[in-house]
Amino acid sequence: MAGAAAEQRRLATVVESWLGRPVLIVGDAMLDEWRFADSDRLCREAPAPVLTLRRRISAAGGAANTAVNVAALGGRAVLVAPVGADVAGDELHDCLDRAGVWDRTVNQPGRPTPVKRRMLAGNQILLREDSGDPDDALDPEGVSRLLTALACATEELRAAAGGEAPTLVVCDYGLGALPAPVRAWLVEQRERYATVALDAHDLADWRGLAPTVVTPSFAEATRLLARAGGTTRPTGGTDLHLEHPDNDPADGPSEMTVGAAPGGVRADDAADRTTDRPGPVGEPIRGEGRVALTGDGLSVTGTGVTVNTRAGEGVDRAVLAESRLAELRAHTGADVVAVTLDTEGAVVGGADGAPRRSHSTPVPASHAVGAGDAYLAAMTLALAADAPLPTAAQLAQLAATITVSDTGTCVCRREDLLTALDQPTGTTDRSALVGTDELDAIVAEYREAGRSVVFTNGCFDVLHRGHVRYLEQARALGDLLIVAVNSDGSVRRLKGPDRPVNPVEDRGALLAALACVDHVVVFEEDSPAALIEAVRPDVYVKGGDYPPELVPEAPLVRRLGGQVRTLGYVPDRSTSAIIERIRTHSQDPAPRATEHTPDESLRTRTQAS
């Protein structure tokens, strides 16, 4: 029992160590839409249920969901991806804002945002509608803008991390976000990233990237082995082999059959073909009519690729994956290969050649959407934090497993992961609103637990979306976020006699209600210098488009051993602009359309004004 507790504490230490780690995610971003309906009758026109829509939920999907999981687990996530100038794109931006992801997506007019719409009744998915054509390639200007965004985001992360090389996660799901010039740029710039994770439907497209880790599904790993070619041969003691027909085309999918050793029962025997087996489920990739995993979890079939382990008595997908880990590492150039097996867990192999098996709990398919993104995010963060491979594999599987408790797109939060490890997610149950005399005790508890403190201050007069995003990003930089809010008298001295609009009691209560804010304290002075002296923050955060060295409090923070960070704005979001719009509306009950646009000069003011 004591050993298990020690192991959980060790795993929790890794979770704590990756807080604020810079991660750049690039790839196919999409919107997941969930529509929950009721049905109690069939329609007259066809034997189909009549659905009454009750609830609709939008969530980030694909590369965007990986970015959301990185942020939720405590990393500093920046997403670069093409996003359409459409309603789905606007919703995706909102999802990223709520999650605290640094949104560096590139607007692509005329190219729709990919959407996966699921209709459910009684918690059962009845249909899925996909929109967004992967054949809508990025035009040359779009490719150029994407490459510029990648270069800028890389340097932005490096600067925010004090010169530390960021981690790169590539999510290539065949939807056209990563054309050949972008792939070539990433390969050429590989040395700019300390850790590189790759999740791709077609791994053959990424030769030369030399990733730290790849996380193919069983079908994706099988497809790569089939295309890589090879000779028929036994594979250790499993009596499994791979067959490649003599007419295997050099430039397309090959036929690969996995079954018993020569002389045994073959997968294409008539008895096997007539067996009543569940129908296929899964995802095709571009250029292949279907590559699907059958419902019994025993085979993968598709145009040009056939894999069947049923013919090998007692053989399952995990055994097959374990037997080919070395080849998968060779073909991908990766240090680590993690073959995910859906609800059966994963098989992971590294340079030592020892396979590591992890297990999961079977759940309905509607509960597991995006679980692979949680797995990828946790695996990447753990390896980036220099965790041993067995530890990284444990945490990745745990992150994927604890997200599948309900229908929807899976996101694993750092707090959920620590709770699953029986570790406290906070050291105090005090109220979020605290006095200056309580701060010393609060900070001392966190320091004793080895956790970091983030501090910021401002008036926060009319709380808006810009404030929320700013505070979420600040919270991602450490374990505890303390927000110091100016008193009413202090605001009047700084902003003028007509401010604040809201009294400090209201401002403090709203800030304390935000999940990203741990404690709120009011200060009377015009400067937070005295509080900074008392708190001695590990990270001091201000909003603005100026370098950290221009922050007035920077010399004090650095003298006390802390770091200074400045976070950018949400465009068109400022307290002053909101107040100005309110005043304009109150003066003219029927304002002209042009009066809805705030003065351009207001857009340069700080979010915390």
Residue pairs with C-beta under 8 A, 6 or more apart in sequence:
5 422
8 421
8 422
8 423
9 421
9 423
10 391
11 391
11 394
11 395
11 398
11 421
12 418
12 421
12 423
14 382
14 385
14 387
14 391
14 392
14 395
15 73
15 74
15 395
15 414
15 417
15 418
15 421
16 450
16 451
16 479
17 385
17 387
18 73
18 74
18 75
18 381
18 382
18 384
18 385
19 74
19 75
19 414
19 452
19 476
19 477
19 478
19 479
20 74
20 75
20 76
20 161
20 452
20 476
20 477
20 478
20 539
21 74
21 75
21 76
21 161
21 167
21 381
21 384
21 385
22 75
22 76
22 78
22 157
22 158
22 160
22 161
22 164
22 166
22 167
23 67
23 70
23 75
23 76
23 77
23 78
23 157
23 166
23 167
23 168
23 169
23 380
23 381
23 384
24 78
24 80
24 150
24 153
24 154
24 157
24 166
24 167
24 168
24 169
24 193
25 63
25 66
25 67
25 70
25 77
25 78
25 79
25 80
25 81
25 169
25 171
26 63
26 79
26 80
26 81
26 150
26 168
26 169
26 170
26 171
26 177
26 178
26 182
26 186
27 62
27 63
27 66
27 81
27 169
27 170
27 171
27 172
27 173
27 177
27 178
27 199
28 62
28 63
28 81
28 114
28 171
28 172
28 173
28 174
28 175
28 176
28 177
28 178
29 60
29 61
29 62
29 63
29 64
29 67
29 79
29 81
29 82
29 83
29 92
29 105
29 113
29 114
29 177
30 61
30 62
30 63
30 64
30 92
30 113
30 114
30 115
30 116
30 132
30 175
31 58
31 59
31 60
31 61
31 64
31 88
31 89
31 91
31 92
31 95
31 113
31 114
31 115
31 116
32 58
32 59
32 60
32 61
32 65
32 115
32 116
32 118
32 369
32 370
32 409
33 56
33 57
33 58
33 59
33 115
33 116
33 117
33 118
34 56
34 57
34 58
34 59
34 118
34 120
34 407
34 408
34 409
35 53
35 55
35 56
35 117
35 118
35 119
35 120
36 53
36 54
36 55
36 56
36 57
36 120
36 121
37 51
37 52
37 53
37 54
37 119
37 120
37 121
38 51
38 52
38 54
38 121
39 49
39 50
39 51
39 52
39 121
39 122
40 50
41 49
41 50
42 48
42 49
42 50
43 49
43 50
49 121
49 126
51 119
51 121
51 126
57 408
58 91
58 92
58 94
58 95
59 65
59 68
59 95
59 370
59 408
59 409
59 411
60 67
60 68
60 92
60 95
60 96
60 99
60 101
60 409
61 114
61 116
61 370
61 409
62 114
62 171
62 173
62 175
62 373
63 79
63 81
63 169
63 171
63 173
63 177
64 79
64 81
64 92
64 95
64 96
64 101
65 370
65 373
65 409
65 410
65 411
66 169
66 171
66 199
66 373
66 376
66 377
67 77
67 78
67 79
67 96
67 99
67 101
68 77
68 95
68 96
68 99
68 101
68 373
68 411
69 370
69 373
69 374
69 376
69 377
69 378
69 399
69 410
69 411
69 412
70 77
70 101
70 169
70 377
70 380
70 381
71 77
71 99
71 100
71 101
71 476
72 99
72 411
72 412
72 413
72 414
73 377
73 378
73 381
73 399
73 412
73 413
73 414
73 417
74 381
74 414
74 476
75 377
75 381
75 476
76 102
76 157
76 160
76 161
76 473
76 476
76 477
77 99
77 100
77 101
77 102
77 476
78 101
78 102
78 104
78 153
78 156
78 157
79 96
79 101
79 102
79 103
79 104
79 105
80 104
80 105
80 106
80 146
80 149
80 150
80 153
81 105
81 106
81 177
82 105
82 106
82 108
82 111
82 138
82 142
82 146
82 176
82 177
83 89
83 92
83 93
83 105
83 106
83 107
83 108
83 113
84 107
84 108
84 109
84 110
84 111
84 112
84 113
84 132
85 107
85 108
85 109
85 110
86 112
86 113
88 112
88 113
88 114
88 115
88 131
89 107
89 113
92 105
92 113
93 103
93 105
96 103
96 105
97 103
97 465
97 468
97 469
97 570
98 468
98 472
99 411
99 472
100 469
100 472
100 473
100 475
100 476
100 516
102 153
102 156
102 473
104 149
104 152
104 153
104 156
105 149
106 142
106 145
106 146
106 149
108 138
108 142
111 136
111 138
111 142
112 131
112 132
112 133
112 136
113 132
114 130
114 131
114 132
114 175
115 130
115 131
115 132
116 128
116 129
116 130
117 128
117 129
117 130
117 131
118 125
118 127
118 128
118 366
118 369
119 125
119 126
119 127
119 128
119 129
120 126
120 366
120 407
123 364
123 366
123 407
124 366
125 365
125 366
132 175
134 174
134 175
134 176
134 286
135 176
136 176
137 176
137 179
138 146
138 176
138 177
138 179
143 179
143 181
143 182
146 177
146 182
147 181
147 182
147 185
150 182
150 185
150 186
150 189
154 166
154 189
154 192
154 193
157 166
158 164
158 165
158 166
160 565
162 563
164 194
165 192
165 193
165 194
166 192
166 193
166 194
167 193
167 194
167 195
167 196
167 197
167 380
167 381
167 384
168 186
168 193
168 195
168 196
168 197
169 196
169 197
169 198
169 199
169 376
169 377
169 380
170 178
170 186
170 196
170 197
170 198
170 199
170 200
170 206
170 209
170 211
171 199
171 200
171 376
172 178
172 198
172 199
172 200
172 201
172 202
172 205
172 206
173 200
173 201
174 201
174 202
174 285
174 286
183 205
183 206
183 209
186 209
187 206
187 208
187 209
190 196
190 209
190 210
194 384
195 212
195 213
195 380
195 383
195 384
196 209
196 210
196 211
196 212
196 213
197 211
197 212
197 213
197 214
197 215
197 376
197 379
197 380
197 383
198 206
198 209
198 211
198 213
198 214
198 215
198 332
198 334
199 214
199 215
199 216
199 372
199 376
200 206
200 214
200 216
200 220
201 220
201 283
201 285
202 220
202 223
202 285
202 286
203 214
203 216
203 220
203 221
203 223
203 224
203 331
203 332
204 224
204 227
204 228
206 332
207 333
208 333
209 333
210 333
210 334
211 332
211 333
211 334
211 335
212 334
212 335
212 336
212 383
213 334
213 335
213 336
213 337
213 338
213 379
213 380
213 383
214 328
214 332
214 334
214 336
214 337
214 338
215 338
215 339
215 340
215 372
215 375
215 376
215 379
216 224
216 328
216 337
216 338
216 339
216 340
217 293
217 339
217 340
217 341
217 342
217 372
218 293
218 300
218 317
218 321
218 339
218 340
218 341
218 342
219 282
219 291
219 292
219 293
219 300
219 302
219 307
221 321
221 324
221 328
221 337
221 339
222 256
222 258
222 300
222 305
222 307
223 253
223 285
223 291
223 305
224 328
224 331
224 332
225 242
225 256
225 324
225 327
225 328
225 331
226 242
226 244
226 253
226 254
226 255
226 256
226 305
226 307
227 253
227 254
228 327
228 331
229 244
229 248
229 254
230 242
230 244
230 327
231 244
232 241
232 242
232 243
232 244
232 262
233 241
233 242
234 240
234 241
234 261
235 241
235 242
235 323
235 324
236 323
238 312
238 315
238 319
238 320
238 323
239 260
239 261
239 264
239 312
240 258
240 259
240 260
240 261
240 309
240 312
240 315
240 319
240 320
240 323
241 258
241 259
241 261
241 262
242 256
242 257
242 258
243 256
243 257
244 254
244 255
244 256
245 254
245 255
248 254
248 255
252 287
252 304
253 287
253 288
253 302
253 303
253 304
253 305
254 304
254 305
255 304
255 305
255 306
256 305
256 306
256 307
257 266
257 267
257 268
257 306
257 307
257 308
258 267
258 307
258 308
258 309
258 312
258 320
259 265
259 266
259 267
259 308
259 309
259 310
259 311
259 312
260 266
260 311
260 312
260 313
264 311
264 312
265 272
265 311
266 272
266 311
267 299
267 306
267 308
267 310
267 311
269 311
272 308
272 310
272 311
277 294
277 295
277 296
278 294
278 295
278 296
279 294
279 295
280 290
280 292
280 293
280 294
280 295
280 301
281 292
281 293
281 294
281 295
281 365
282 290
282 291
282 292
282 293
282 300
283 291
283 292
284 290
284 291
284 292
284 302
285 291
288 302
288 303
288 304
288 305
289 302
289 303
290 301
290 302
290 303
291 300
291 301
291 302
291 303
291 305
292 300
292 301
292 302
293 299
293 300
293 342
294 300
294 301
297 316
297 317
297 341
297 342
297 344
298 308
298 309
298 310
298 316
298 317
299 306
299 307
299 308
299 309
299 310
300 306
300 307
300 308
301 307
301 308
309 315
309 316
309 317
309 319
309 320
316 344
317 341
317 344
318 341
318 344
318 345
318 347
318 357
321 339
321 341
321 347
321 355
322 347
322 349
322 355
322 357
325 337
325 339
325 347
325 349
325 353
325 355
326 349
326 353
328 334
328 337
328 339
328 349
329 335
329 336
329 337
329 349
329 351
335 350
335 351
336 348
336 349
336 350
336 383
336 389
336 392
337 348
337 349
338 346
338 347
338 348
338 375
338 379
338 393
338 396
339 346
339 347
339 348
340 346
340 372
340 375
341 347
342 360
342 368
343 360
343 361
343 362
343 363
343 368
344 359
344 360
345 357
345 358
345 359
345 360
345 397
346 357
346 358
346 360
346 375
346 393
346 396
346 397
347 355
347 356
347 357
347 358
348 355
348 356
348 357
348 358
348 389
348 393
349 355
349 356
350 389
352 389
356 389
356 390
356 393
358 393
358 394
358 396
358 397
359 397
360 397
360 400
360 401
360 404
361 401
361 404
363 404
363 405
364 407
366 407
366 408
367 404
367 405
367 406
367 407
367 408
367 410
368 404
368 410
369 408
369 409
369 410
370 403
370 409
370 410
370 411
371 400
371 401
371 403
371 404
371 410
372 400
373 410
374 399
374 400
374 403
374 410
374 411
374 412
375 396
375 397
375 399
375 400
376 396
377 399
377 412
378 392
378 395
378 396
378 398
378 399
378 400
378 412
378 417
379 392
379 393
379 395
379 396
382 391
382 392
382 395
382 396
383 389
383 392
387 395
395 417
398 417
398 420
398 421
399 412
399 417
400 410
400 412
402 412
402 416
402 417
402 420
403 410
403 411
403 412
403 416
404 410
414 425
415 425
418 424
418 425
419 425
426 518
427 445
427 446
427 448
427 449
427 451
428 442
428 445
430 438
430 442
430 519
431 512
432 511
432 512
432 513
432 517
432 518
432 519
432 520
433 508
433 509
433 512
433 519
433 520
433 521
434 442
434 519
434 520
434 521
435 521
436 521
436 523
436 531
436 534
439 482
439 519
439 521
439 531
439 534
439 535
440 534
442 480
442 482
442 519
443 453
443 480
443 482
443 534
443 535
443 536
446 452
446 453
446 479
446 480
447 453
451 478
451 479
451 480
452 477
452 478
452 479
452 480
452 538
452 539
453 478
453 479
453 480
453 482
453 535
453 536
453 537
453 538
453 539
454 474
454 475
454 477
454 478
454 479
454 480
454 481
454 482
454 537
454 538
454 539
454 540
454 541
455 481
455 482
455 484
455 528
455 531
455 532
455 535
455 537
455 539
455 540
455 541
456 471
456 474
456 481
456 482
456 483
456 484
456 540
456 541
456 542
456 608
457 483
457 484
457 485
457 486
457 523
457 528
457 531
457 608
458 483
458 484
458 485
458 486
458 543
458 606
458 607
458 608
458 609
459 485
459 486
459 490
459 491
459 494
459 495
459 499
459 500
459 507
459 575
459 608
459 609
460 467
460 483
460 485
460 507
460 510
460 511
460 575
460 608
461 491
461 495
461 499
461 500
461 501
461 502
461 507
461 575
461 579
461 609
462 501
462 502
462 575
462 578
462 579
463 507
463 510
463 511
464 573
464 574
464 575
464 578
465 570
465 573
466 569
466 570
466 573
466 574
466 607
467 573
467 607
467 608
468 514
468 516
469 570
470 543
470 567
470 570
470 607
470 608
471 481
471 483
471 511
471 514
471 516
471 517
472 516
473 567
474 481
474 516
474 539
474 541
474 565
474 567
475 481
475 516
475 517
475 518
477 539
477 541
477 565
478 538
478 539
480 518
480 519
481 516
481 517
481 518
481 519
482 518
482 519
482 520
482 521
482 535
482 537
483 511
483 517
483 519
483 520
483 521
484 520
484 521
484 522
484 523
484 528
484 531
485 504
485 507
485 508
485 511
485 520
485 521
485 522
485 523
486 494
486 504
486 522
486 523
486 526
487 504
487 522
487 523
487 524
488 500
488 503
488 504
489 524
490 523
490 524
490 525
490 526
491 499
491 500
491 504
492 499
492 500
493 526
494 526
495 609
500 507
501 579
504 522
508 520
508 522
511 517
511 520
512 519
512 520
521 531
523 530
523 531
527 552
527 553
528 553
529 553
529 556
532 540
532 553
532 556
532 557
532 560
533 556
533 560
536 560
536 561
536 562
537 557
537 560
537 562
538 561
538 562
538 563
539 562
539 563
539 564
539 565
540 551
540 553
540 554
540 557
540 562
540 563
540 564
540 565
541 564
541 565
541 566
541 567
542 548
542 551
542 553
542 564
542 565
542 566
542 567
542 606
542 608
543 566
543 567
543 568
543 569
543 606
543 607
543 608
544 551
544 566
544 567
544 569
544 606
545 566
545 568
545 569
545 604
546 566
547 566
548 554
548 564
548 565
548 566
549 564
551 557
551 564
551 566
553 564
554 564
557 563
557 564
558 564
569 603
569 606
569 607
570 607
571 603
572 598
572 603
573 607
574 602
574 603
574 605
574 606
574 607
574 609
575 605
575 609
576 602
576 605
576 609
577 598
577 599
577 602
577 603
577 605
580 598
580 599
580 602
581 596
581 598
584 591
584 595
585 591
588 595
